[in-house]
Amino acid sequence: MHDDDGVSWPEKTCELRNQFMDSTRWDGFEFREGDVVIATCMKSGTTWVQQIVGQLIFNGAENMPVMDICPWVDLRVLPKDEMVQALGAQKHQRFMKTHLPVHSLLFSQKARYIYIGRDGRDALWSWHNHHASLNDTAYQAFNGTPGRVGPPLDKPKDDIVEYFHDWLDNDGYPIWPFFSNVQSWWDIRNLRNVMLLHFDDLKADLEGSIRRIANFLGLTVDTELWPTIVEHCTFAYMKEHADSLTPRLEQMFNGGGKRFIYKGTNGRWRDALSAADIRKYDEVAARGLSADCAKWLAGETAAF
């Protein structure tokens, strides 16, 4: 789809449904000018950027339940009518999240999109902890909610290296394709309403990343509030206040929000993977990503 300026805008070409997601939940969604959509594939800084955007919009508010305010729209276990009604009632600049690739997402010119990338090995190590911490209530919700597509979600293997190979061999098992998700967002990185951000940038320069996000969203923040906003976006603050930021997770995770906001560290795979394992990852990534996207995802180059 092209606009009057000749810009080619993304169009949905396929649906994505699994135990977790249903891309059709976006169908008919009424976007407002300035809506913010935070997108990742998995465990790549989604909640971190939700917190940043929330802090910018709400001027450094304490103990803001960011995951209630900023829903995961494609999460199929959350009643759609309840989610749409809650978003419709919001008077502030709205922000929401998705884990969909571009080709399965209803894309709007009115919205602004922030996509966060992370080295797949770091994301997978974080996801294994996430998967291992799900409780029986979570399994019942994901497997028992009507409309599930695909096999039921099973508990993860304890051997994380074996889990890593299953993930590589089965196109992102047990959740959703990883590399095609990243590539789809990389391909639209030059659109005026899309911003790519790397997890490593958040870790290396948090304040600079927050300022970049604020500029992209056109938000002006009182200078006196910057120290509070930055502090509230640190991993230490989020970990300490996890149960306030993520109130619903107590029902789904053993350990609640503090287990969900776990370590935020990179490189844990280095002591576990052999040279052959790493070579296999690089080969799979090279097949699924363009060369420039692969370098960006590995943290070797900037997006622009």
VOBADO-652461 format. One line per 10 residues: number of its first residue (from 1); their letters; for each residue x, y, z negated of C-alpha. Coordinates in pm, 1 decimal, m for minus. Layout:
residues N
NUM = a = X/Y/Z  ...
//
This chain:
residues 304
1 = mhdddgvswp = 0.0/0.0/0.0  142.7/337.8/106.4  40.6/680.6/m19.1  41.4/1009.0/172.2  412.2/1052.7/98.2  494.9/716.2/251.2  572.7/553.4/m84.5  508.4/180.8/m89.0  326.5/85.8/m409.6  318.4/m268.2/m548.4
11 = ektcelrnqf = 11.6/m481.6/m493.4  m88.6/m795.6/m678.0  m26.4/m1099.9/m459.5  m83.0/m1386.2/m702.8  m220.7/m1463.4/m1046.3  m19.0/m1598.5/m1338.0  m189.5/m1811.2/m1600.7  m39.8/m2038.3/m1863.9  m76.2/m2115.9/m2234.4  m1.4/m1754.5/m2323.3
21 = mdstrwdgfe = m106.6/m1528.7/m2039.3  m383.9/m1459.8/m1794.5  m307.4/m1192.3/m1538.5  m677.1/m1152.1/m1452.6  m726.6/m974.9/m1786.6  m596.0/m659.8/m1614.3  m866.3/m676.5/m1347.5  m1094.2/m375.1/m1369.2  m875.3/m200.8/m1626.0  m935.9/175.0/m1616.0
31 = fregdvviat = m602.7/351.9/m1633.9  m564.2/704.6/m1762.4  m309.2/951.5/m1637.6  4.5/906.3/m1850.1  m65.5/553.9/m1976.6  257.6/374.8/m2067.0  314.9/6.5/m1988.1  609.6/m163.3/m2158.8  718.9/m473.4/m1969.2  966.9/m754.6/m2026.6
41 = cmksgttwvq = 995.5/m1119.3/m1945.4  1066.6/m1262.1/m2290.2  1247.4/m1156.2/m2607.8  1419.9/m866.6/m2438.0  1332.8/m576.5/m2663.8  957.4/m545.6/m2613.6  872.0/m469.8/m2975.7  1174.8/m243.8/m3004.3  1055.9/m24.3/m2716.8  696.2/m38.2/m2844.1
51 = qivgqlifng = 830.6/106.9/m3169.2  1029.6/374.0/m2984.3  733.1/485.4/m2774.0  506.4/480.5/m3079.0  749.5/689.8/m3279.8  773.9/943.5/m2998.5  396.7/970.9/m2959.3  320.5/975.3/m3333.7  613.3/1197.7/m3438.1  799.3/952.5/m3658.4
61 = aenmpvmdic = 501.2/812.9/m3849.4  576.0/566.3/m4130.6  461.7/204.2/m4121.7  270.9/235.8/m3796.5  108.3/m98.2/m3694.2  257.6/m71.8/m3349.4  147.5/m412.3/m3223.8  m217.4/m333.1/m3303.5  m200.3/7.3/m3138.0  m8.2/m124.9/m2836.8
71 = pwvdlrvlpk = m171.8/m455.2/m2736.0  m35.7/m727.4/m2511.5  m303.5/m697.5/m2244.9  m239.1/m1030.1/m2069.8  m236.7/m1229.5/m2396.0  m530.2/m1459.6/m2337.3  m605.2/m1552.9/m2700.5  m701.3/m1195.4/m2792.0  m1068.5/m1133.8/m2706.3  m1064.0/m913.7/m2398.6
81 = demvqalgaq = m1371.5/m708.5/m2488.6  m1222.0/m627.4/m2828.8  m891.5/m522.0/m2673.5  m1051.1/m308.1/m2400.6  m1282.5/m140.2/m2651.0  m991.2/m59.0/m2883.3  m788.6/92.4/m2599.7  m1089.1/284.6/m2474.9  m1136.8/443.2/m2817.7  m778.1/570.0/m2839.9
91 = khqrfmkthl = m746.3/948.0/m2799.3  m365.8/965.8/m2800.0  m140.5/880.2/m2507.4  m195.6/507.8/m2474.5  77.3/247.0/m2452.8  42.9/m125.1/m2396.7  262.2/m419.5/m2306.5  281.7/m692.4/m2045.6  502.8/m993.1/m1975.8  388.9/m1023.5/m1615.0
101 = pvhsllfsqk = 602.8/m998.8/m1303.0  509.7/m713.2/m1072.6  346.4/m939.9/m815.5  92.7/m1060.6/m1077.2  21.8/m720.9/m1232.4  m244.7/m464.1/m1153.3  m10.8/m169.3/m1088.8  m129.5/189.7/m1123.3  18.3/513.7/m994.0  m129.9/683.8/m1302.8
111 = aryiyigrdg = 81.0/485.4/m1546.8  448.6/492.4/m1634.1  632.6/163.3/m1664.6  936.0/81.8/m1877.2  1098.2/m253.8/m1803.1  1362.0/m392.1/m2038.3  1611.3/m652.8/m1921.4  1840.8/m877.3/m2123.3  2092.0/m1146.1/m2035.4  1889.4/m1463.6/m1996.6
121 = rdalwswhnh = 2101.9/m1659.2/m2241.5  2050.1/m1402.0/m2516.1  1678.3/m1388.7/m2439.1  1654.8/m1768.8/m2448.6  1834.9/m1795.8/m2783.2  1592.7/m1542.1/m2927.7  1295.8/m1719.1/m2770.8  1397.9/m2053.2/m2926.0  1375.7/m1895.3/m3272.1  1039.7/m1745.0/m3174.9
131 = haslndtayq = 907.9/m2080.1/m3051.3  1040.2/m2267.6/m3355.6  868.0/m2027.3/m3595.0  516.2/m2069.0/m3452.1  279.1/m2227.7/m3702.2  m18.1/m2460.7/m3658.4  m257.2/m2166.4/m3626.8  m56.0/m2038.7/m3329.8  m54.5/m2377.2/m3156.9  m426.6/m2410.4/m3208.2
141 = afngtpgrvg = m483.2/m2064.8/m3058.5  m260.1/m2112.3/m2753.9  m370.2/m2466.4/m2678.8  m732.9/m2448.6/m2788.6  m853.1/m2116.3/m2648.8  m1070.0/m2193.0/m2344.3  m918.5/m2118.6/m2004.8  m568.5/m2252.3/m2065.6  m384.0/m2338.4/m1745.4  m111.1/m2599.6/m1762.3
151 = ppldkpkddi = m12.3/m2847.8/m2031.7  m44.9/m2768.9/m2401.9  244.6/m2599.2/m2574.2  456.7/m2849.0/m2767.0  693.4/m2782.4/m3053.6  1048.6/m2706.7/m2935.2  1343.5/m2939.2/m2934.8  1582.2/m2876.9/m3222.7  1884.5/m2901.3/m2992.8  1900.6/m2553.3/m2846.4
161 = veyfhdwldn = 2146.2/m2652.8/m2572.1  1905.5/m2921.8/m2452.3  1627.7/m2662.6/m2473.8  1844.5/m2424.9/m2265.8  1884.2/m2686.7/m1990.6  1509.7/m2756.3/m1985.7  1454.5/m2384.1/m1944.1  1697.8/m2363.6/m1652.6  1579.6/m2682.2/m1484.1  1209.1/m2602.3/m1508.1
171 = dgypiwpffs = 1186.2/m2238.4/m1399.8  1154.7/m2082.2/m1741.6  998.1/m2372.6/m1931.8  796.4/m2367.2/m2149.5  664.5/m2019.3/m2085.0  695.1/m1831.7/m1757.3  948.1/m1789.2/m1474.9  1236.4/m1571.3/m1591.8  1455.1/m1470.9/m1298.7  1172.2/m1393.5/m1055.5
181 = nvqswwdirn = 1015.6/m1175.5/m1324.6  1333.7/m970.2/m1360.6  1387.0/m947.1/m985.5  1031.8/m825.0/m925.2  1089.6/m524.8/m1150.4  1438.5/m461.9/m1016.1  1290.9/m436.3/m667.9  1069.0/m139.8/m766.9  1322.4/39.0/m987.8  1329.9/343.3/m757.2
191 = lrnvmllhfd = 961.7/426.3/m792.5  908.7/756.7/m969.6  695.3/600.8/m1244.5  929.8/308.1/m1322.1  1223.6/307.8/m1562.9  1462.7/17.5/m1613.7  1634.1/m14.5/m1950.6  1882.8/m276.2/m2066.0  1876.6/m432.6/m2411.5  2251.5/m366.3/m2436.8
201 = dlkadlegsi = 2189.8/7.3/m2386.8  1952.1/9.7/m2682.9  2217.2/m155.0/m2898.3  2506.9/60.7/m2777.2  2334.4/400.8/m2783.7  1996.9/393.3/m2955.2  1950.4/769.2/m2982.2  2055.7/822.4/m2622.3  1812.5/552.8/m2509.6  1530.5/712.8/m2709.3
211 = rrianflglt = 1603.4/1050.4/m2549.9  1603.4/890.4/m2205.8  1265.0/730.6/m2274.6  1125.4/1060.5/m2404.4  1242.7/1239.7/m2090.3  1092.3/973.4/m1865.3  758.1/1001.3/m2044.1  768.8/1381.1/m2047.0  750.2/1397.3/m2426.5  895.3/1688.9/m2619.3
221 = vdtelwptiv = 989.2/1613.6/m2978.9  1058.8/1860.4/m3258.4  1434.5/1863.9/m3320.0  1380.1/1821.1/m3692.5  1198.2/1492.1/m3631.7  1477.1/1327.2/m3433.0  1665.5/1180.1/m3731.9  1345.1/1023.6/m3866.1  1245.3/884.1/m3527.0  1589.3/734.0/m3468.9
231 = ehctfaymke = 1596.7/583.0/m3818.5  1252.5/429.2/m3769.9  1372.8/267.3/m3447.8  1677.5/99.0/m3597.1  1669.8/m276.4/m3627.3  1727.5/m249.7/m4002.4  1418.2/m30.3/m4050.4  1204.0/m250.3/m3828.9  1317.0/m564.0/m4010.1  1245.9/m410.4/m4350.8
241 = hadsltprle = 899.5/m291.5/m4243.4  819.6/m586.2/m4017.2  498.2/m687.7/m4190.9  360.9/m334.1/m4155.4  461.6/m301.5/m3791.1  333.2/m644.7/m3693.2  44.5/m719.5/m3934.1  m117.6/m997.5/m3730.0  197.7/m1207.9/m3706.4  158.7/m1334.7/m4061.2
251 = qmfngggkrf = m119.4/m1552.4/m3921.2  91.8/m1694.7/m3637.8  449.9/m1721.1/m3761.7  616.1/m1908.0/m4043.6  792.0/m1619.9/m4215.4  563.9/m1354.1/m4069.0  696.9/m1037.4/m3910.1  1043.3/m1070.4/m4060.3  1089.1/m1398.0/m3872.1  954.0/m1237.0/m3554.2
261 = iykgtngrwr = 1195.5/m941.7/m3585.1  1483.2/m1179.4/m3642.9  1843.1/m1084.7/m3559.4  1854.0/m875.5/m3243.0  2207.2/m996.8/m3176.4  2368.4/m1103.7/m2851.5  2625.6/m1370.1/m2772.0  2502.8/m1648.0/m3001.2  2514.8/m1881.4/m2701.5  2890.3/m1837.5/m2656.8
271 = dalsaadirk = 2981.2/m2085.3/m2929.0  2721.1/m2338.1/m2814.4  2749.9/m2353.4/m2435.1  3032.7/m2526.3/m2253.2  3207.3/m2381.4/m1949.3  2995.5/m2612.2/m1733.8  2677.4/m2489.7/m1903.6  2771.8/m2128.0/m1839.6  2859.3/m2205.6/m1478.0  2518.4/m2370.7/m1433.0
281 = ydevaargls = 2345.1/m2061.6/m1571.1  2541.0/m1836.3/m1334.1  2449.6/m2057.2/m1037.8  2077.8/m2057.5/m1123.7  2084.5/m1680.4/m1180.5  2257.6/m1628.7/m845.3  1982.8/m1822.9/m669.2  1706.5/m1629.2/m842.6  1849.6/m1277.3/m842.3  2006.0/m1042.7/m591.6
291 = adcakwlage = 2374.1/m976.5/m659.8  2314.6/m623.3/m788.7  2029.2/m735.1/m1014.0  2239.5/m1020.8/m1154.1  2518.4/m777.9/m1245.3  2273.8/m545.0/m1415.9  2109.4/m825.5/m1611.8  2451.1/m947.4/m1726.6  2523.6/m595.9/m1855.9  2795.6/m529.5/m1600.8
301 = taaf = 2641.9/m232.5/m1419.1  2379.2/36.1/m1468.1  2041.2/15.5/m1294.8  2111.3/334.2/m1097.1
//
